[in-house]
Amino acid sequence: MKSDCMQTTICQERKKDPIEMFHSGQLVKVCAPMVRYSKLAFRTLVRKYSCDLCYTPMIVAADFVKSIKARDSEFTTNQGDCPLIVQFAANDARLLSDAARIVCPYANGIDINCGCPQRWAMAEGYGACLINKPELVRDMVKQVRNQVETPGFSVSIKIRIHDDLKRTVDLCRKAEAIGVSWITVHGRTAEERHQPVHYDSIKIIKENMSIPVIANGDIRSLKEAENVWQITGTDGVMVARGLLANPAMFAGYEETPLKCIWDWVDIALELGTPYMCFHQHLMYMMEKITSRQEKRVFNALSSTSAIIDYLTDHYGI
């Protein structure tokens, strides 16, 4: 696990407890756990543009515990990378608690992925299949609570909804009763992909809970985030693809500003981001500001130096 942060070092921002943020009455703006994408460099970028709380990509707890190589590749952080939540895919309470103990000195809490609808995850007993296994979720939360004694360390869950919303409300109430810190709700079922998000369902869940609830699903601008926050009555909003397309979204920009693109170049180079990840983030960021012909040229670039030359030549910065 690569880190500039020793176990005895506490990031100053870590004193900004996410729970306190959720109880502030202000919109808490959250960067979602995105496989391959919400890694340290991208988290560093969105924090510069008014993102309040970041999640790591989903990490498979069993691999993380058993493999040093997995820890080194999957979890990289530094002192400025907080507040931070580490999301794990897990189906075993002991392995999850072991993983939580490893990341505990470097993060504000962990999140259990109970929402990923991908077939491979559900086949392994991870993700959205867990919304149908409240007893397993209970055991995992209790085990982490018993094993991690750090004050203020959060244990949250991210879920999708059932067709029968009463089952989801029941799941959330049980999660609250066993000590879950907050719940993020993606307002679709495990079978739904591009259908409209059921914000009305998120609102009903929030009305039945005493702990914070985060709304998630198809939020593409700060205005949309504020609207969802008001409609659902939740304590925060979580954004994935909207931030990929515009990492400055939470700061109120309608499209990615050139300053943000160059900030990404600087951060990615400083942190040694692999070329493919570096390039793919730029393709997302520049989607709205480039023509079809420009996209063809830019997407075909094959080196960091070629990208920097392209940006310099076309945007003169």
C-alpha positions in Angstrom: 0.0 0.0 0.0 1.7 3.1 -1.2 1.2 6.1 1.0 2.9 9.4 1.9 1.0 9.2 5.2 2.5 7.4 8.1 0.1 5.6 10.6 0.9 8.2 13.2 0.1 11.1 10.9 -3.4 12.5 10.9 -4.5 14.6 7.9 -5.8 17.9 9.1 -8.9 17.4 6.9 -9.6 14.1 8.6 -10.8 16.2 11.5 -13.7 17.2 9.2 -15.9 14.3 10.2 -18.2 13.2 7.3 -21.0 12.7 9.8 -20.7 16.3 11.0 -20.7 17.4 7.3 -24.0 15.5 6.8 -25.5 17.2 9.8 -24.5 20.7 8.7 -27.6 21.4 6.7 -25.5 22.1 3.6 -25.3 20.0 0.5 -22.5 17.4 0.8 -21.0 16.8 -2.6 -19.5 13.3 -3.0 -17.4 11.6 -5.6 -18.6 8.1 -6.3 -16.5 4.9 -6.2 -15.7 4.3 -9.9 -13.7 1.2 -10.9 -10.5 2.4 -12.6 -11.3 6.0 -12.3 -11.8 7.4 -8.8 -8.1 6.9 -7.8 -5.8 9.3 -6.0 -5.1 11.6 -8.9 -8.7 12.1 -9.9 -9.7 12.5 -6.2 -7.1 15.2 -5.9 -8.5 17.0 -8.9 -12.2 17.0 -7.9 -11.2 18.1 -4.4 -9.8 21.3 -6.0 -13.3 21.9 -7.4 -15.5 21.8 -4.4 -16.0 18.1 -3.9 -16.4 17.5 -0.1 -16.0 13.7 0.2 -14.3 11.1 -2.0 -14.6 7.3 -2.3 -11.9 5.0 -3.6 -12.8 2.6 -6.5 -14.4 -0.6 -5.3 -11.7 -3.0 -3.9 -12.3 -6.7 -3.4 -11.6 -7.2 0.3 -10.4 -10.8 0.0 -7.7 -9.9 -2.6 -6.7 -6.8 -0.6 -6.2 -8.8 2.6 -4.4 -11.8 0.9 -2.1 -10.0 -1.5 0.5 -7.2 -0.9 0.5 -6.6 -4.7 -3.2 -6.0 -4.6 -2.8 -3.5 -1.7 -0.1 -1.6 -3.5 -2.0 -1.4 -6.8 -5.5 -0.8 -5.4 -5.0 1.7 -2.6 -2.8 4.8 -2.9 -3.3 7.8 -0.8 -1.5 10.9 0.7 -2.0 13.5 3.4 -4.3 15.7 1.3 -6.5 12.8 0.3 -9.2 13.2 2.8 -11.9 13.0 4.0 -11.8 9.5 2.3 -14.0 6.5 2.3 -12.6 3.1 1.1 -15.2 1.0 -0.6 -14.9 -2.8 -0.4 -16.7 -5.6 -2.2 -17.1 -8.4 0.4 -19.1 -11.5 1.2 -17.2 -12.5 4.4 -17.3 -10.6 7.6 -13.8 -11.6 8.8 -12.1 -10.6 5.6 -13.9 -7.3 5.5 -12.9 -6.5 9.1 -9.3 -7.4 8.3 -9.4 -5.1 5.3 -10.9 -2.3 7.4 -8.1 -2.6 9.9 -5.5 -2.3 7.2 -7.0 1.0 5.8 -8.1 2.4 9.1 -5.1 4.7 9.7 -5.4 6.2 6.2 -9.2 6.8 5.8 -12.3 8.1 7.6 -14.2 4.9 7.0 -15.2 2.1 4.8 -18.2 1.4 2.6 -19.7 -2.0 1.8 -20.7 -2.2 -1.9 -24.3 -3.5 -1.9 -25.2 -2.0 -5.2 -23.0 -3.1 -8.0 -25.2 -4.8 -10.6 -22.5 -6.3 -12.7 -22.9 -10.0 -13.3 -19.4 -11.0 -12.1 -19.8 -9.2 -8.8 -23.2 -10.7 -8.1 -21.9 -14.2 -9.1 -19.2 -13.8 -6.4 -21.7 -12.7 -3.8 -20.8 -9.0 -3.9 -22.7 -5.9 -4.9 -26.4 -5.8 -5.4 -27.1 -9.4 -4.4 -26.4 -8.2 -0.8 -29.6 -6.2 -0.7 -31.3 -9.6 -0.4 -29.0 -10.8 2.4 -29.6 -8.4 5.3 -28.2 -11.0 7.8 -24.8 -11.0 6.0 -24.7 -7.2 5.8 -25.5 -7.2 9.6 -22.6 -9.6 10.3 -20.1 -7.6 8.2 -21.0 -4.3 9.9 -20.9 -5.8 13.4 -17.5 -7.5 12.7 -16.0 -4.2 11.5 -17.4 -2.4 14.5 -15.9 -5.0 16.8 -12.5 -5.0 15.2 -11.9 -1.3 14.4 -11.8 0.7 17.6 -10.8 4.1 16.0 -13.2 6.7 17.2 -15.3 8.2 14.4 -14.4 5.5 11.9 -17.5 5.2 9.7 -19.1 2.0 8.3 -21.6 2.8 5.5 -23.3 0.9 2.7 -24.2 1.7 -0.9 -27.3 0.0 -2.2 -29.8 -0.2 -5.1 -33.5 -0.4 -4.5 -35.9 -3.4 -4.7 -39.0 -3.5 -6.9 -40.9 -3.6 -3.7 -39.7 -0.5 -1.9 -40.9 -1.9 1.5 -38.1 -4.4 1.3 -35.5 -1.6 0.8 -36.9 0.4 3.7 -36.8 -2.7 5.9 -33.1 -3.3 4.8 -32.2 0.3 5.6 -33.9 0.2 9.0 -32.0 -3.0 9.9 -28.8 -1.4 8.8 -29.4 1.6 10.9 -30.2 -0.6 13.9 -26.8 -2.4 13.7 -24.8 0.9 13.5 -24.4 1.8 9.9 -23.2 5.4 9.7 -25.0 6.4 6.6 -26.6 4.9 3.5 -26.1 5.8 -0.2 -29.0 4.9 -2.4 -28.8 4.5 -6.1 -32.3 5.0 -7.2 -32.6 2.0 -9.6 -33.1 -1.7 -9.2 -30.3 -4.1 -9.9 -32.0 -4.9 -13.3 -32.3 -1.3 -14.4 -29.5 0.4 -16.3 -30.6 3.5 -18.2 -34.2 3.9 -17.0 -35.1 7.1 -15.1 -33.8 7.2 -11.5 -36.5 6.8 -8.9 -35.8 9.9 -6.8 -39.3 9.5 -5.2 -38.1 6.1 -3.7 -34.9 7.8 -2.3 -37.2 10.4 -0.7 -39.3 7.7 1.0 -36.2 5.9 2.2 -34.8 9.2 3.7 -38.1 9.9 5.4 -37.9 6.5 7.2 -34.3 7.0 8.4 -32.6 8.9 11.2 -29.1 8.4 9.9 -27.8 10.4 6.8 -28.8 9.3 3.3 -27.0 10.2 0.1 -28.8 10.3 -3.2 -27.1 8.8 -6.3 -28.0 8.4 -10.0 -27.7 10.5 -13.2 -26.7 13.8 -11.7 -24.8 15.8 -14.4 -24.5 19.4 -13.0 -24.5 21.4 -9.8 -28.0 22.6 -10.5 -29.2 19.0 -10.9 -27.4 18.1 -7.7 -29.1 20.9 -5.8 -32.5 19.9 -7.3 -32.1 16.2 -6.3 -31.0 17.3 -2.8 -34.1 19.4 -2.4 -36.5 16.8 -4.0 -35.3 13.9 -1.9 -34.5 15.7 1.4 -31.2 13.7 1.6 -28.0 14.9 3.2 -25.8 14.7 0.2 -25.5 13.7 -3.5 -23.0 11.3 -5.0 -21.9 11.7 -8.6 -20.0 9.3 -10.9 -20.2 9.9 -14.7 -21.1 13.6 -14.3 -17.7 14.1 -12.6 -15.9 12.1 -15.2 -17.2 14.4 -17.9 -16.7 17.5 -15.8 -14.5 17.3 -12.7 -15.3 20.9 -12.0 -19.1 20.3 -11.9 -19.4 20.8 -8.1 -17.8 24.2 -8.5 -20.6 25.3 -10.8 -19.0 24.9 -14.2 -21.3 23.7 -17.0 -18.4 22.1 -18.9 -14.8 21.3 -18.0 -12.8 24.5 -17.9 -9.4 24.6 -19.5 -7.9 25.3 -16.1 -9.2 22.0 -14.9 -7.8 20.1 -17.8 -4.3 21.6 -17.1 -4.7 20.9 -13.4 -5.4 17.3 -14.4 -2.2 17.2 -16.4 -0.1 18.6 -13.6 -1.6 16.3 -10.9 -1.5 13.2 -13.1 2.2 13.7 -14.0 3.1 14.5 -10.4 1.5 11.3 -9.1 2.7 9.1 -11.9 -0.7 8.2 -13.3 -0.5 5.4 -15.9 -0.8 6.6 -19.5 -4.1 4.9 -20.3 -5.8 6.3 -17.3 -4.3 9.8 -17.9 -5.6 9.7 -21.5 -9.1 8.3 -20.8 -9.8 10.9 -18.2 -8.9 13.6 -20.7 -11.2 12.0 -23.3 -14.1 12.2 -20.9 -13.3 15.8 -19.9 -13.0 17.1 -23.4 -16.1 15.3 -24.8 -18.2 18.5 -24.9 -15.5 20.9 -26.0 -14.1 19.1 -29.0 -15.4 18.5 -32.5 -15.8 15.0 -34.0 -12.6 15.5 -36.0 -10.7 16.7 -33.0 -11.9 13.7 -31.0 -10.6 11.3 -33.7 -7.2 13.0 -33.6 -7.0 13.3 -29.8 -8.2 9.8 -29.1 -5.5 8.4 -31.3 -2.6 10.0 -29.4 -0.3 7.5 -27.9 2.1 9.3 -25.6 2.0 11.8 -22.8 4.3 14.2 -24.7 1.9 14.0 -27.7 -1.0 14.9 -25.5 0.8 17.9 -24.0 1.8 19.1 -27.4 -1.7 18.8 -28.7 -3.2 20.7 -25.7 -0.5 23.4 -26.1 -1.0 23.8 -29.8 -4.9 23.8 -29.7 -5.5 25.7 -26.5 -2.4 27.9 -26.3 -1.9 27.4 -22.6 
